[in-house]
Amino acid sequence: MPNKTVVTIGVFDGVHAGHRELISQARRIADQRGASLTVASFDPHPASVLRPESFAGLLTLPERRRELLLACGVDHVEYLAFDDAMQTMDPASFVEDVLVAQLGADVVMVGANFRFGNKAEGDIDSLKLLAPKFGYEVVVVDLVGDDSTWSSTRIRNLIVDADVARAAHLLGRNHRLCGEVVHGDHRGRELGFPTANLRLDGPLTIPGDGVYSALMLWNDQVWPSAVSIGTNPTFDGVIGRRVEAFVIDQSGLDLYGEHICLDFIDFVRPMAKFEGLDDLILAMNGDVDKARTQIADFLDLQGN
């Protein structure tokens, strides 16, 4: 059994392409040294605590993040509570109490922008300065990207701006929303487009208002879907943004109370207010046709 531990620490929300490159390098170092690899993440997300007014939500809830990290070859995933004690911990205490005592780090591998400790006072230099005292080695990995660095914030912004296709490219998979199907106003059913109204599992990043193509995942089924996000301005009195999915080319589905996921593929159109039901139904038929085409193109590219 390995008696050494390589630790890489960060939020890792989304486990995007940049995260996976860091983990890949950490895995190689761990294998070379006969060590285990631990990823330490934070829950809740520090930005949701420190800047809640500007935080757009999570790309992955903690359990989903754990699954993705383990699939990358990580041996252990540890969650650090971002509570008052963590927020006010000075850098030296963070190293001694968290990195060394709690995580047992022999090698600490972090991205070049890593910050830690009270008011983010700790940086790469302070991490290296404390290394001889506590007996660990520091390995710094350059951030990777294309025209700019891959980051969770960049991906969240793309999703909020409705560019779910570009976000999927940076994530390496489609952005996913999951939750329970609950009763809504049943207007879609009356119009011939019954929708699954989603109550999200947690504070996930919701795409900007509009219509999208997506794949619905339920049990072992995968169905092409058209998803509406927003308040549906054609009708008065709709309170709060909603995520509603219409399953294409299926009928008689009863998903109330079921847990489903939506993998977003592409943007179909912005949310719009229509003068009457006939115009709305015409637009919804067009949405379904466009979503069907986008999904077919996506699946062709995936080789399905």
N, C-alpha and C positions, 0 to 999 in steps of 0.2 A: 504494500500500500504506500502511496506517496506520503512523505513526511514533510514536504514543503508545500507552500501555498502561494500561487500567483493570484493577486487580487487586482481587479480593475473596477473602478468606482465611478459612478455617474448616474443620471436618471435612466438613460437608455429607453426613453419613451419612444415607442414605435419600432425599436430595434431595426432602424433603417440601414441603408447601405454603408454609411459611415460607421455606425456602431458595429456592423458585422465585420468590417475590415479591422477595426480595433480588436474585436474578439478573436478573429482569425490569427492575428499576430500574437495575442496573448496565449492562444492555444498552442502555437508553435513553441513559444518560450517555455510554457509549462511542460510540454512533451520532452523538450531538450533536457530539462532539468529533473525529469521524473516527478513533477509537482502536479498537484490538483489545481484547477482553475475555478475561482470564485468570482462572481459578479455581484457587486453590492449596488443596489438601487435605493431610491427614496420613495416613501409613501407617507403622507401625500406628496405630490409634486411640489418642490420648493416654490416655484413661481405661482402656484395656486394659493399659497399662503402669504408670500411676500408681495405679490402684485395681482391680487384676485380680480381687480377691475379690468385688467388687460389680458388675463389668461383665457385662451380660446378653448381650453379643454384638453383632455388626454387623447393621444393617438391609440394607446393601449391601456386597458385596466390592468392592475397588478397581476392577476392570474394569467391573463393572456400574454402579458410581457414575460412572465416566467416560462410559459410554454415555448415562446419564440426563442428565448435565450438558451434554454436547454437543447432546443433543436439545432442551435449553432455549435453545440459541442461543449457547452459550459457544464462543469461538474456540480456546482452549487450556486443557487441564487439566494442572496440574503437581502431582506428589506430593512432599511434603517428608518426608524420613525422620525420624520421631520417635525419634531415637537419643540416646545420652548427650550428644553435642555439642549437639543441639537443646535438650535438657532444661535444660542448664546455661548456655545462651546468655543474656547479659543483654539487656534490651530494646533498647538502642542498637545492639548488635551484630546483633540480629535484623533491625532496620530496615535497617542498612547492608549486611549480607551477604546477607540473604534477600530482603527487599522490593525493595531498590534494585538491588544487584549481580546477584542471580540472576533475579528476576522483572521487573526493569526498570519498576517502578511509577511512573507519573506521577500517577495517582489511586488512592488506597487506599480501598475502600468496604467497610465492615464493619457488623455488627449492633451494637446498643447495648451488648451484654454481652461484647464481644470482649476477650480477655485474651491476653497473649503474653509470651514471655521466661521466664527462670528463675523457678520458683515462681509463675508467672503474675503477675509484678510489673508488667508493662506493661499499660496500659489505654488507653482513648480519649484521656485527657488527655496521657499520655506520648507517644502516637502523634502527637497534634497538636503537642506541644512540639518533637518532633524534625523535623517537616515542613519548616520553613524551612531547616534545615541541609542536608537531603538533597533538597530540591526536589520534593516531592510534595504533593498536596492530599488532605485527608481528608474523606470523606463518610460520615456516620453515618446508618444506617437504623433506624428504630424496629422493634422486634420485633412480629410480627403473631400473631393467634390468635383464639380465640372466648372462652370463659369463662376460659381461661388461655392462656399463650403456647404456640404450636406448637413443639415441640422433639423432637429424636431420643430423648432420655431418656424423655419422656412417652410416645412411641410404643412404645419398647421395653417400658415397664412395662405398657402395654395388652396387648401381645402375650403377655408372660409371664403376665398375668392372664387369658388366653384370650379377650380382647375383640378378636379379629382384625377384626371388622366396623368397630368404631370406629377402630382403627389404620389401616384402609384409607381411611377418610374423611380422616384427617389426612395420610396419605401421598399421597393422590390416586390410588392404585392399590392392588391387593392385595399384602400382604406375600408375598414369594417365597423359597422354599427350593429350592436346586438341588444335585444331586449324582449320583453313580453308583449304579445299582441293583445291590445285592450280595445274596448268599445269606444268608438268615436261618435260622430253625428250621423253615420250611415248614409251620408249624401252620395258617396261614390256608388254604393249598391243601387240606390234609386236611379242613378244616371247610367247604370250598366257597367260600372267600373268598380266593383267591390275592392276595397283596399284594406290592408293590414296596418292598423295604427300602432306604432311602436312606442312603448314606454322603455326608454333606454336603461341599461343596467347601471349606468353611472355617468359621471361628467365627461363624456366623450366629445371630441371635436365634431361638430355638426356642419356639413357643407352649407354654403350660402344658399339663400332662397332660390328655388328653381325646380326644374324637373331633370331627372337623371336616369340613365340606364344602370342596372345593377343585376347582380345574381343574388337570389334569395336562397339561403341555406337553412333547411329544416330537416332534422334527423339525417337520413342519408340522401335526401332529395336536394337537387340544385335546379332552381327555376329562373328563367329570364324574367326580369321585372322592370317596371317603370316606377320611379319613386318621386313623389312630390314632397318638397320641403318648404315650409312657410306657413302663412296664415290663411291662404286661399282667399284673396281679396275680392273675388266675385261674390262671396257670401258675407253678409253682415254678421257681426257678433262672434266671429271666430277668435278665441282668446288663446294666445300663446302659439309658438311655432310648433308645427307637427311634422312628423316623419311618417308618411303613408305610402305603402307599396302595393302596386297592382301587379299580380302575377299574370304574365302574358301567356295566352293560349292554354289556360287551365280554367276549369269551372267547378263549382260545387265545393270549393275548399272551405273548411271551417277551422281557422287557426286561432280562434280566441282562447287565450290562456296558454298558448304555446310559446316556446322560446325560439326565436329565429334570429338570423344574422343577415345583413345586407352588405355585399361587397360592391363598392361603387366603381363603375367602369368609365363613364363619360358624362359630360353635360349635354342635355338635350335643348333646353331653352330657359330663359328667365321666367320668374313668376309674373303673371299678368292678370289684369282684371278684365273680364269679358262682359259685354253688354247684355247677353242673355244665355240661357242654357244651351241653345242650339250652337252658338259660337263656341261655348266651352266644350261641348261634346265633340265638335269638329276638331278642335285643338287637341283634345285628349286622344282621339283616334290617330292624329298625326304624331303625337308623342310616342304612342305605342309602336307605330311603324318605324320611327327613327330609332327608338330604343332597341327594337328587335334587330335592326340592321347593325347598330353599334355592337351589340352583344355577339352577333354572328361573326363580325369582323374580328372581335377580340378573341373569340374561341378559335377561329382559324389561325390566328397568330400564335396561340398557345398549343396548336397542334391537336385540338380536340374536335 
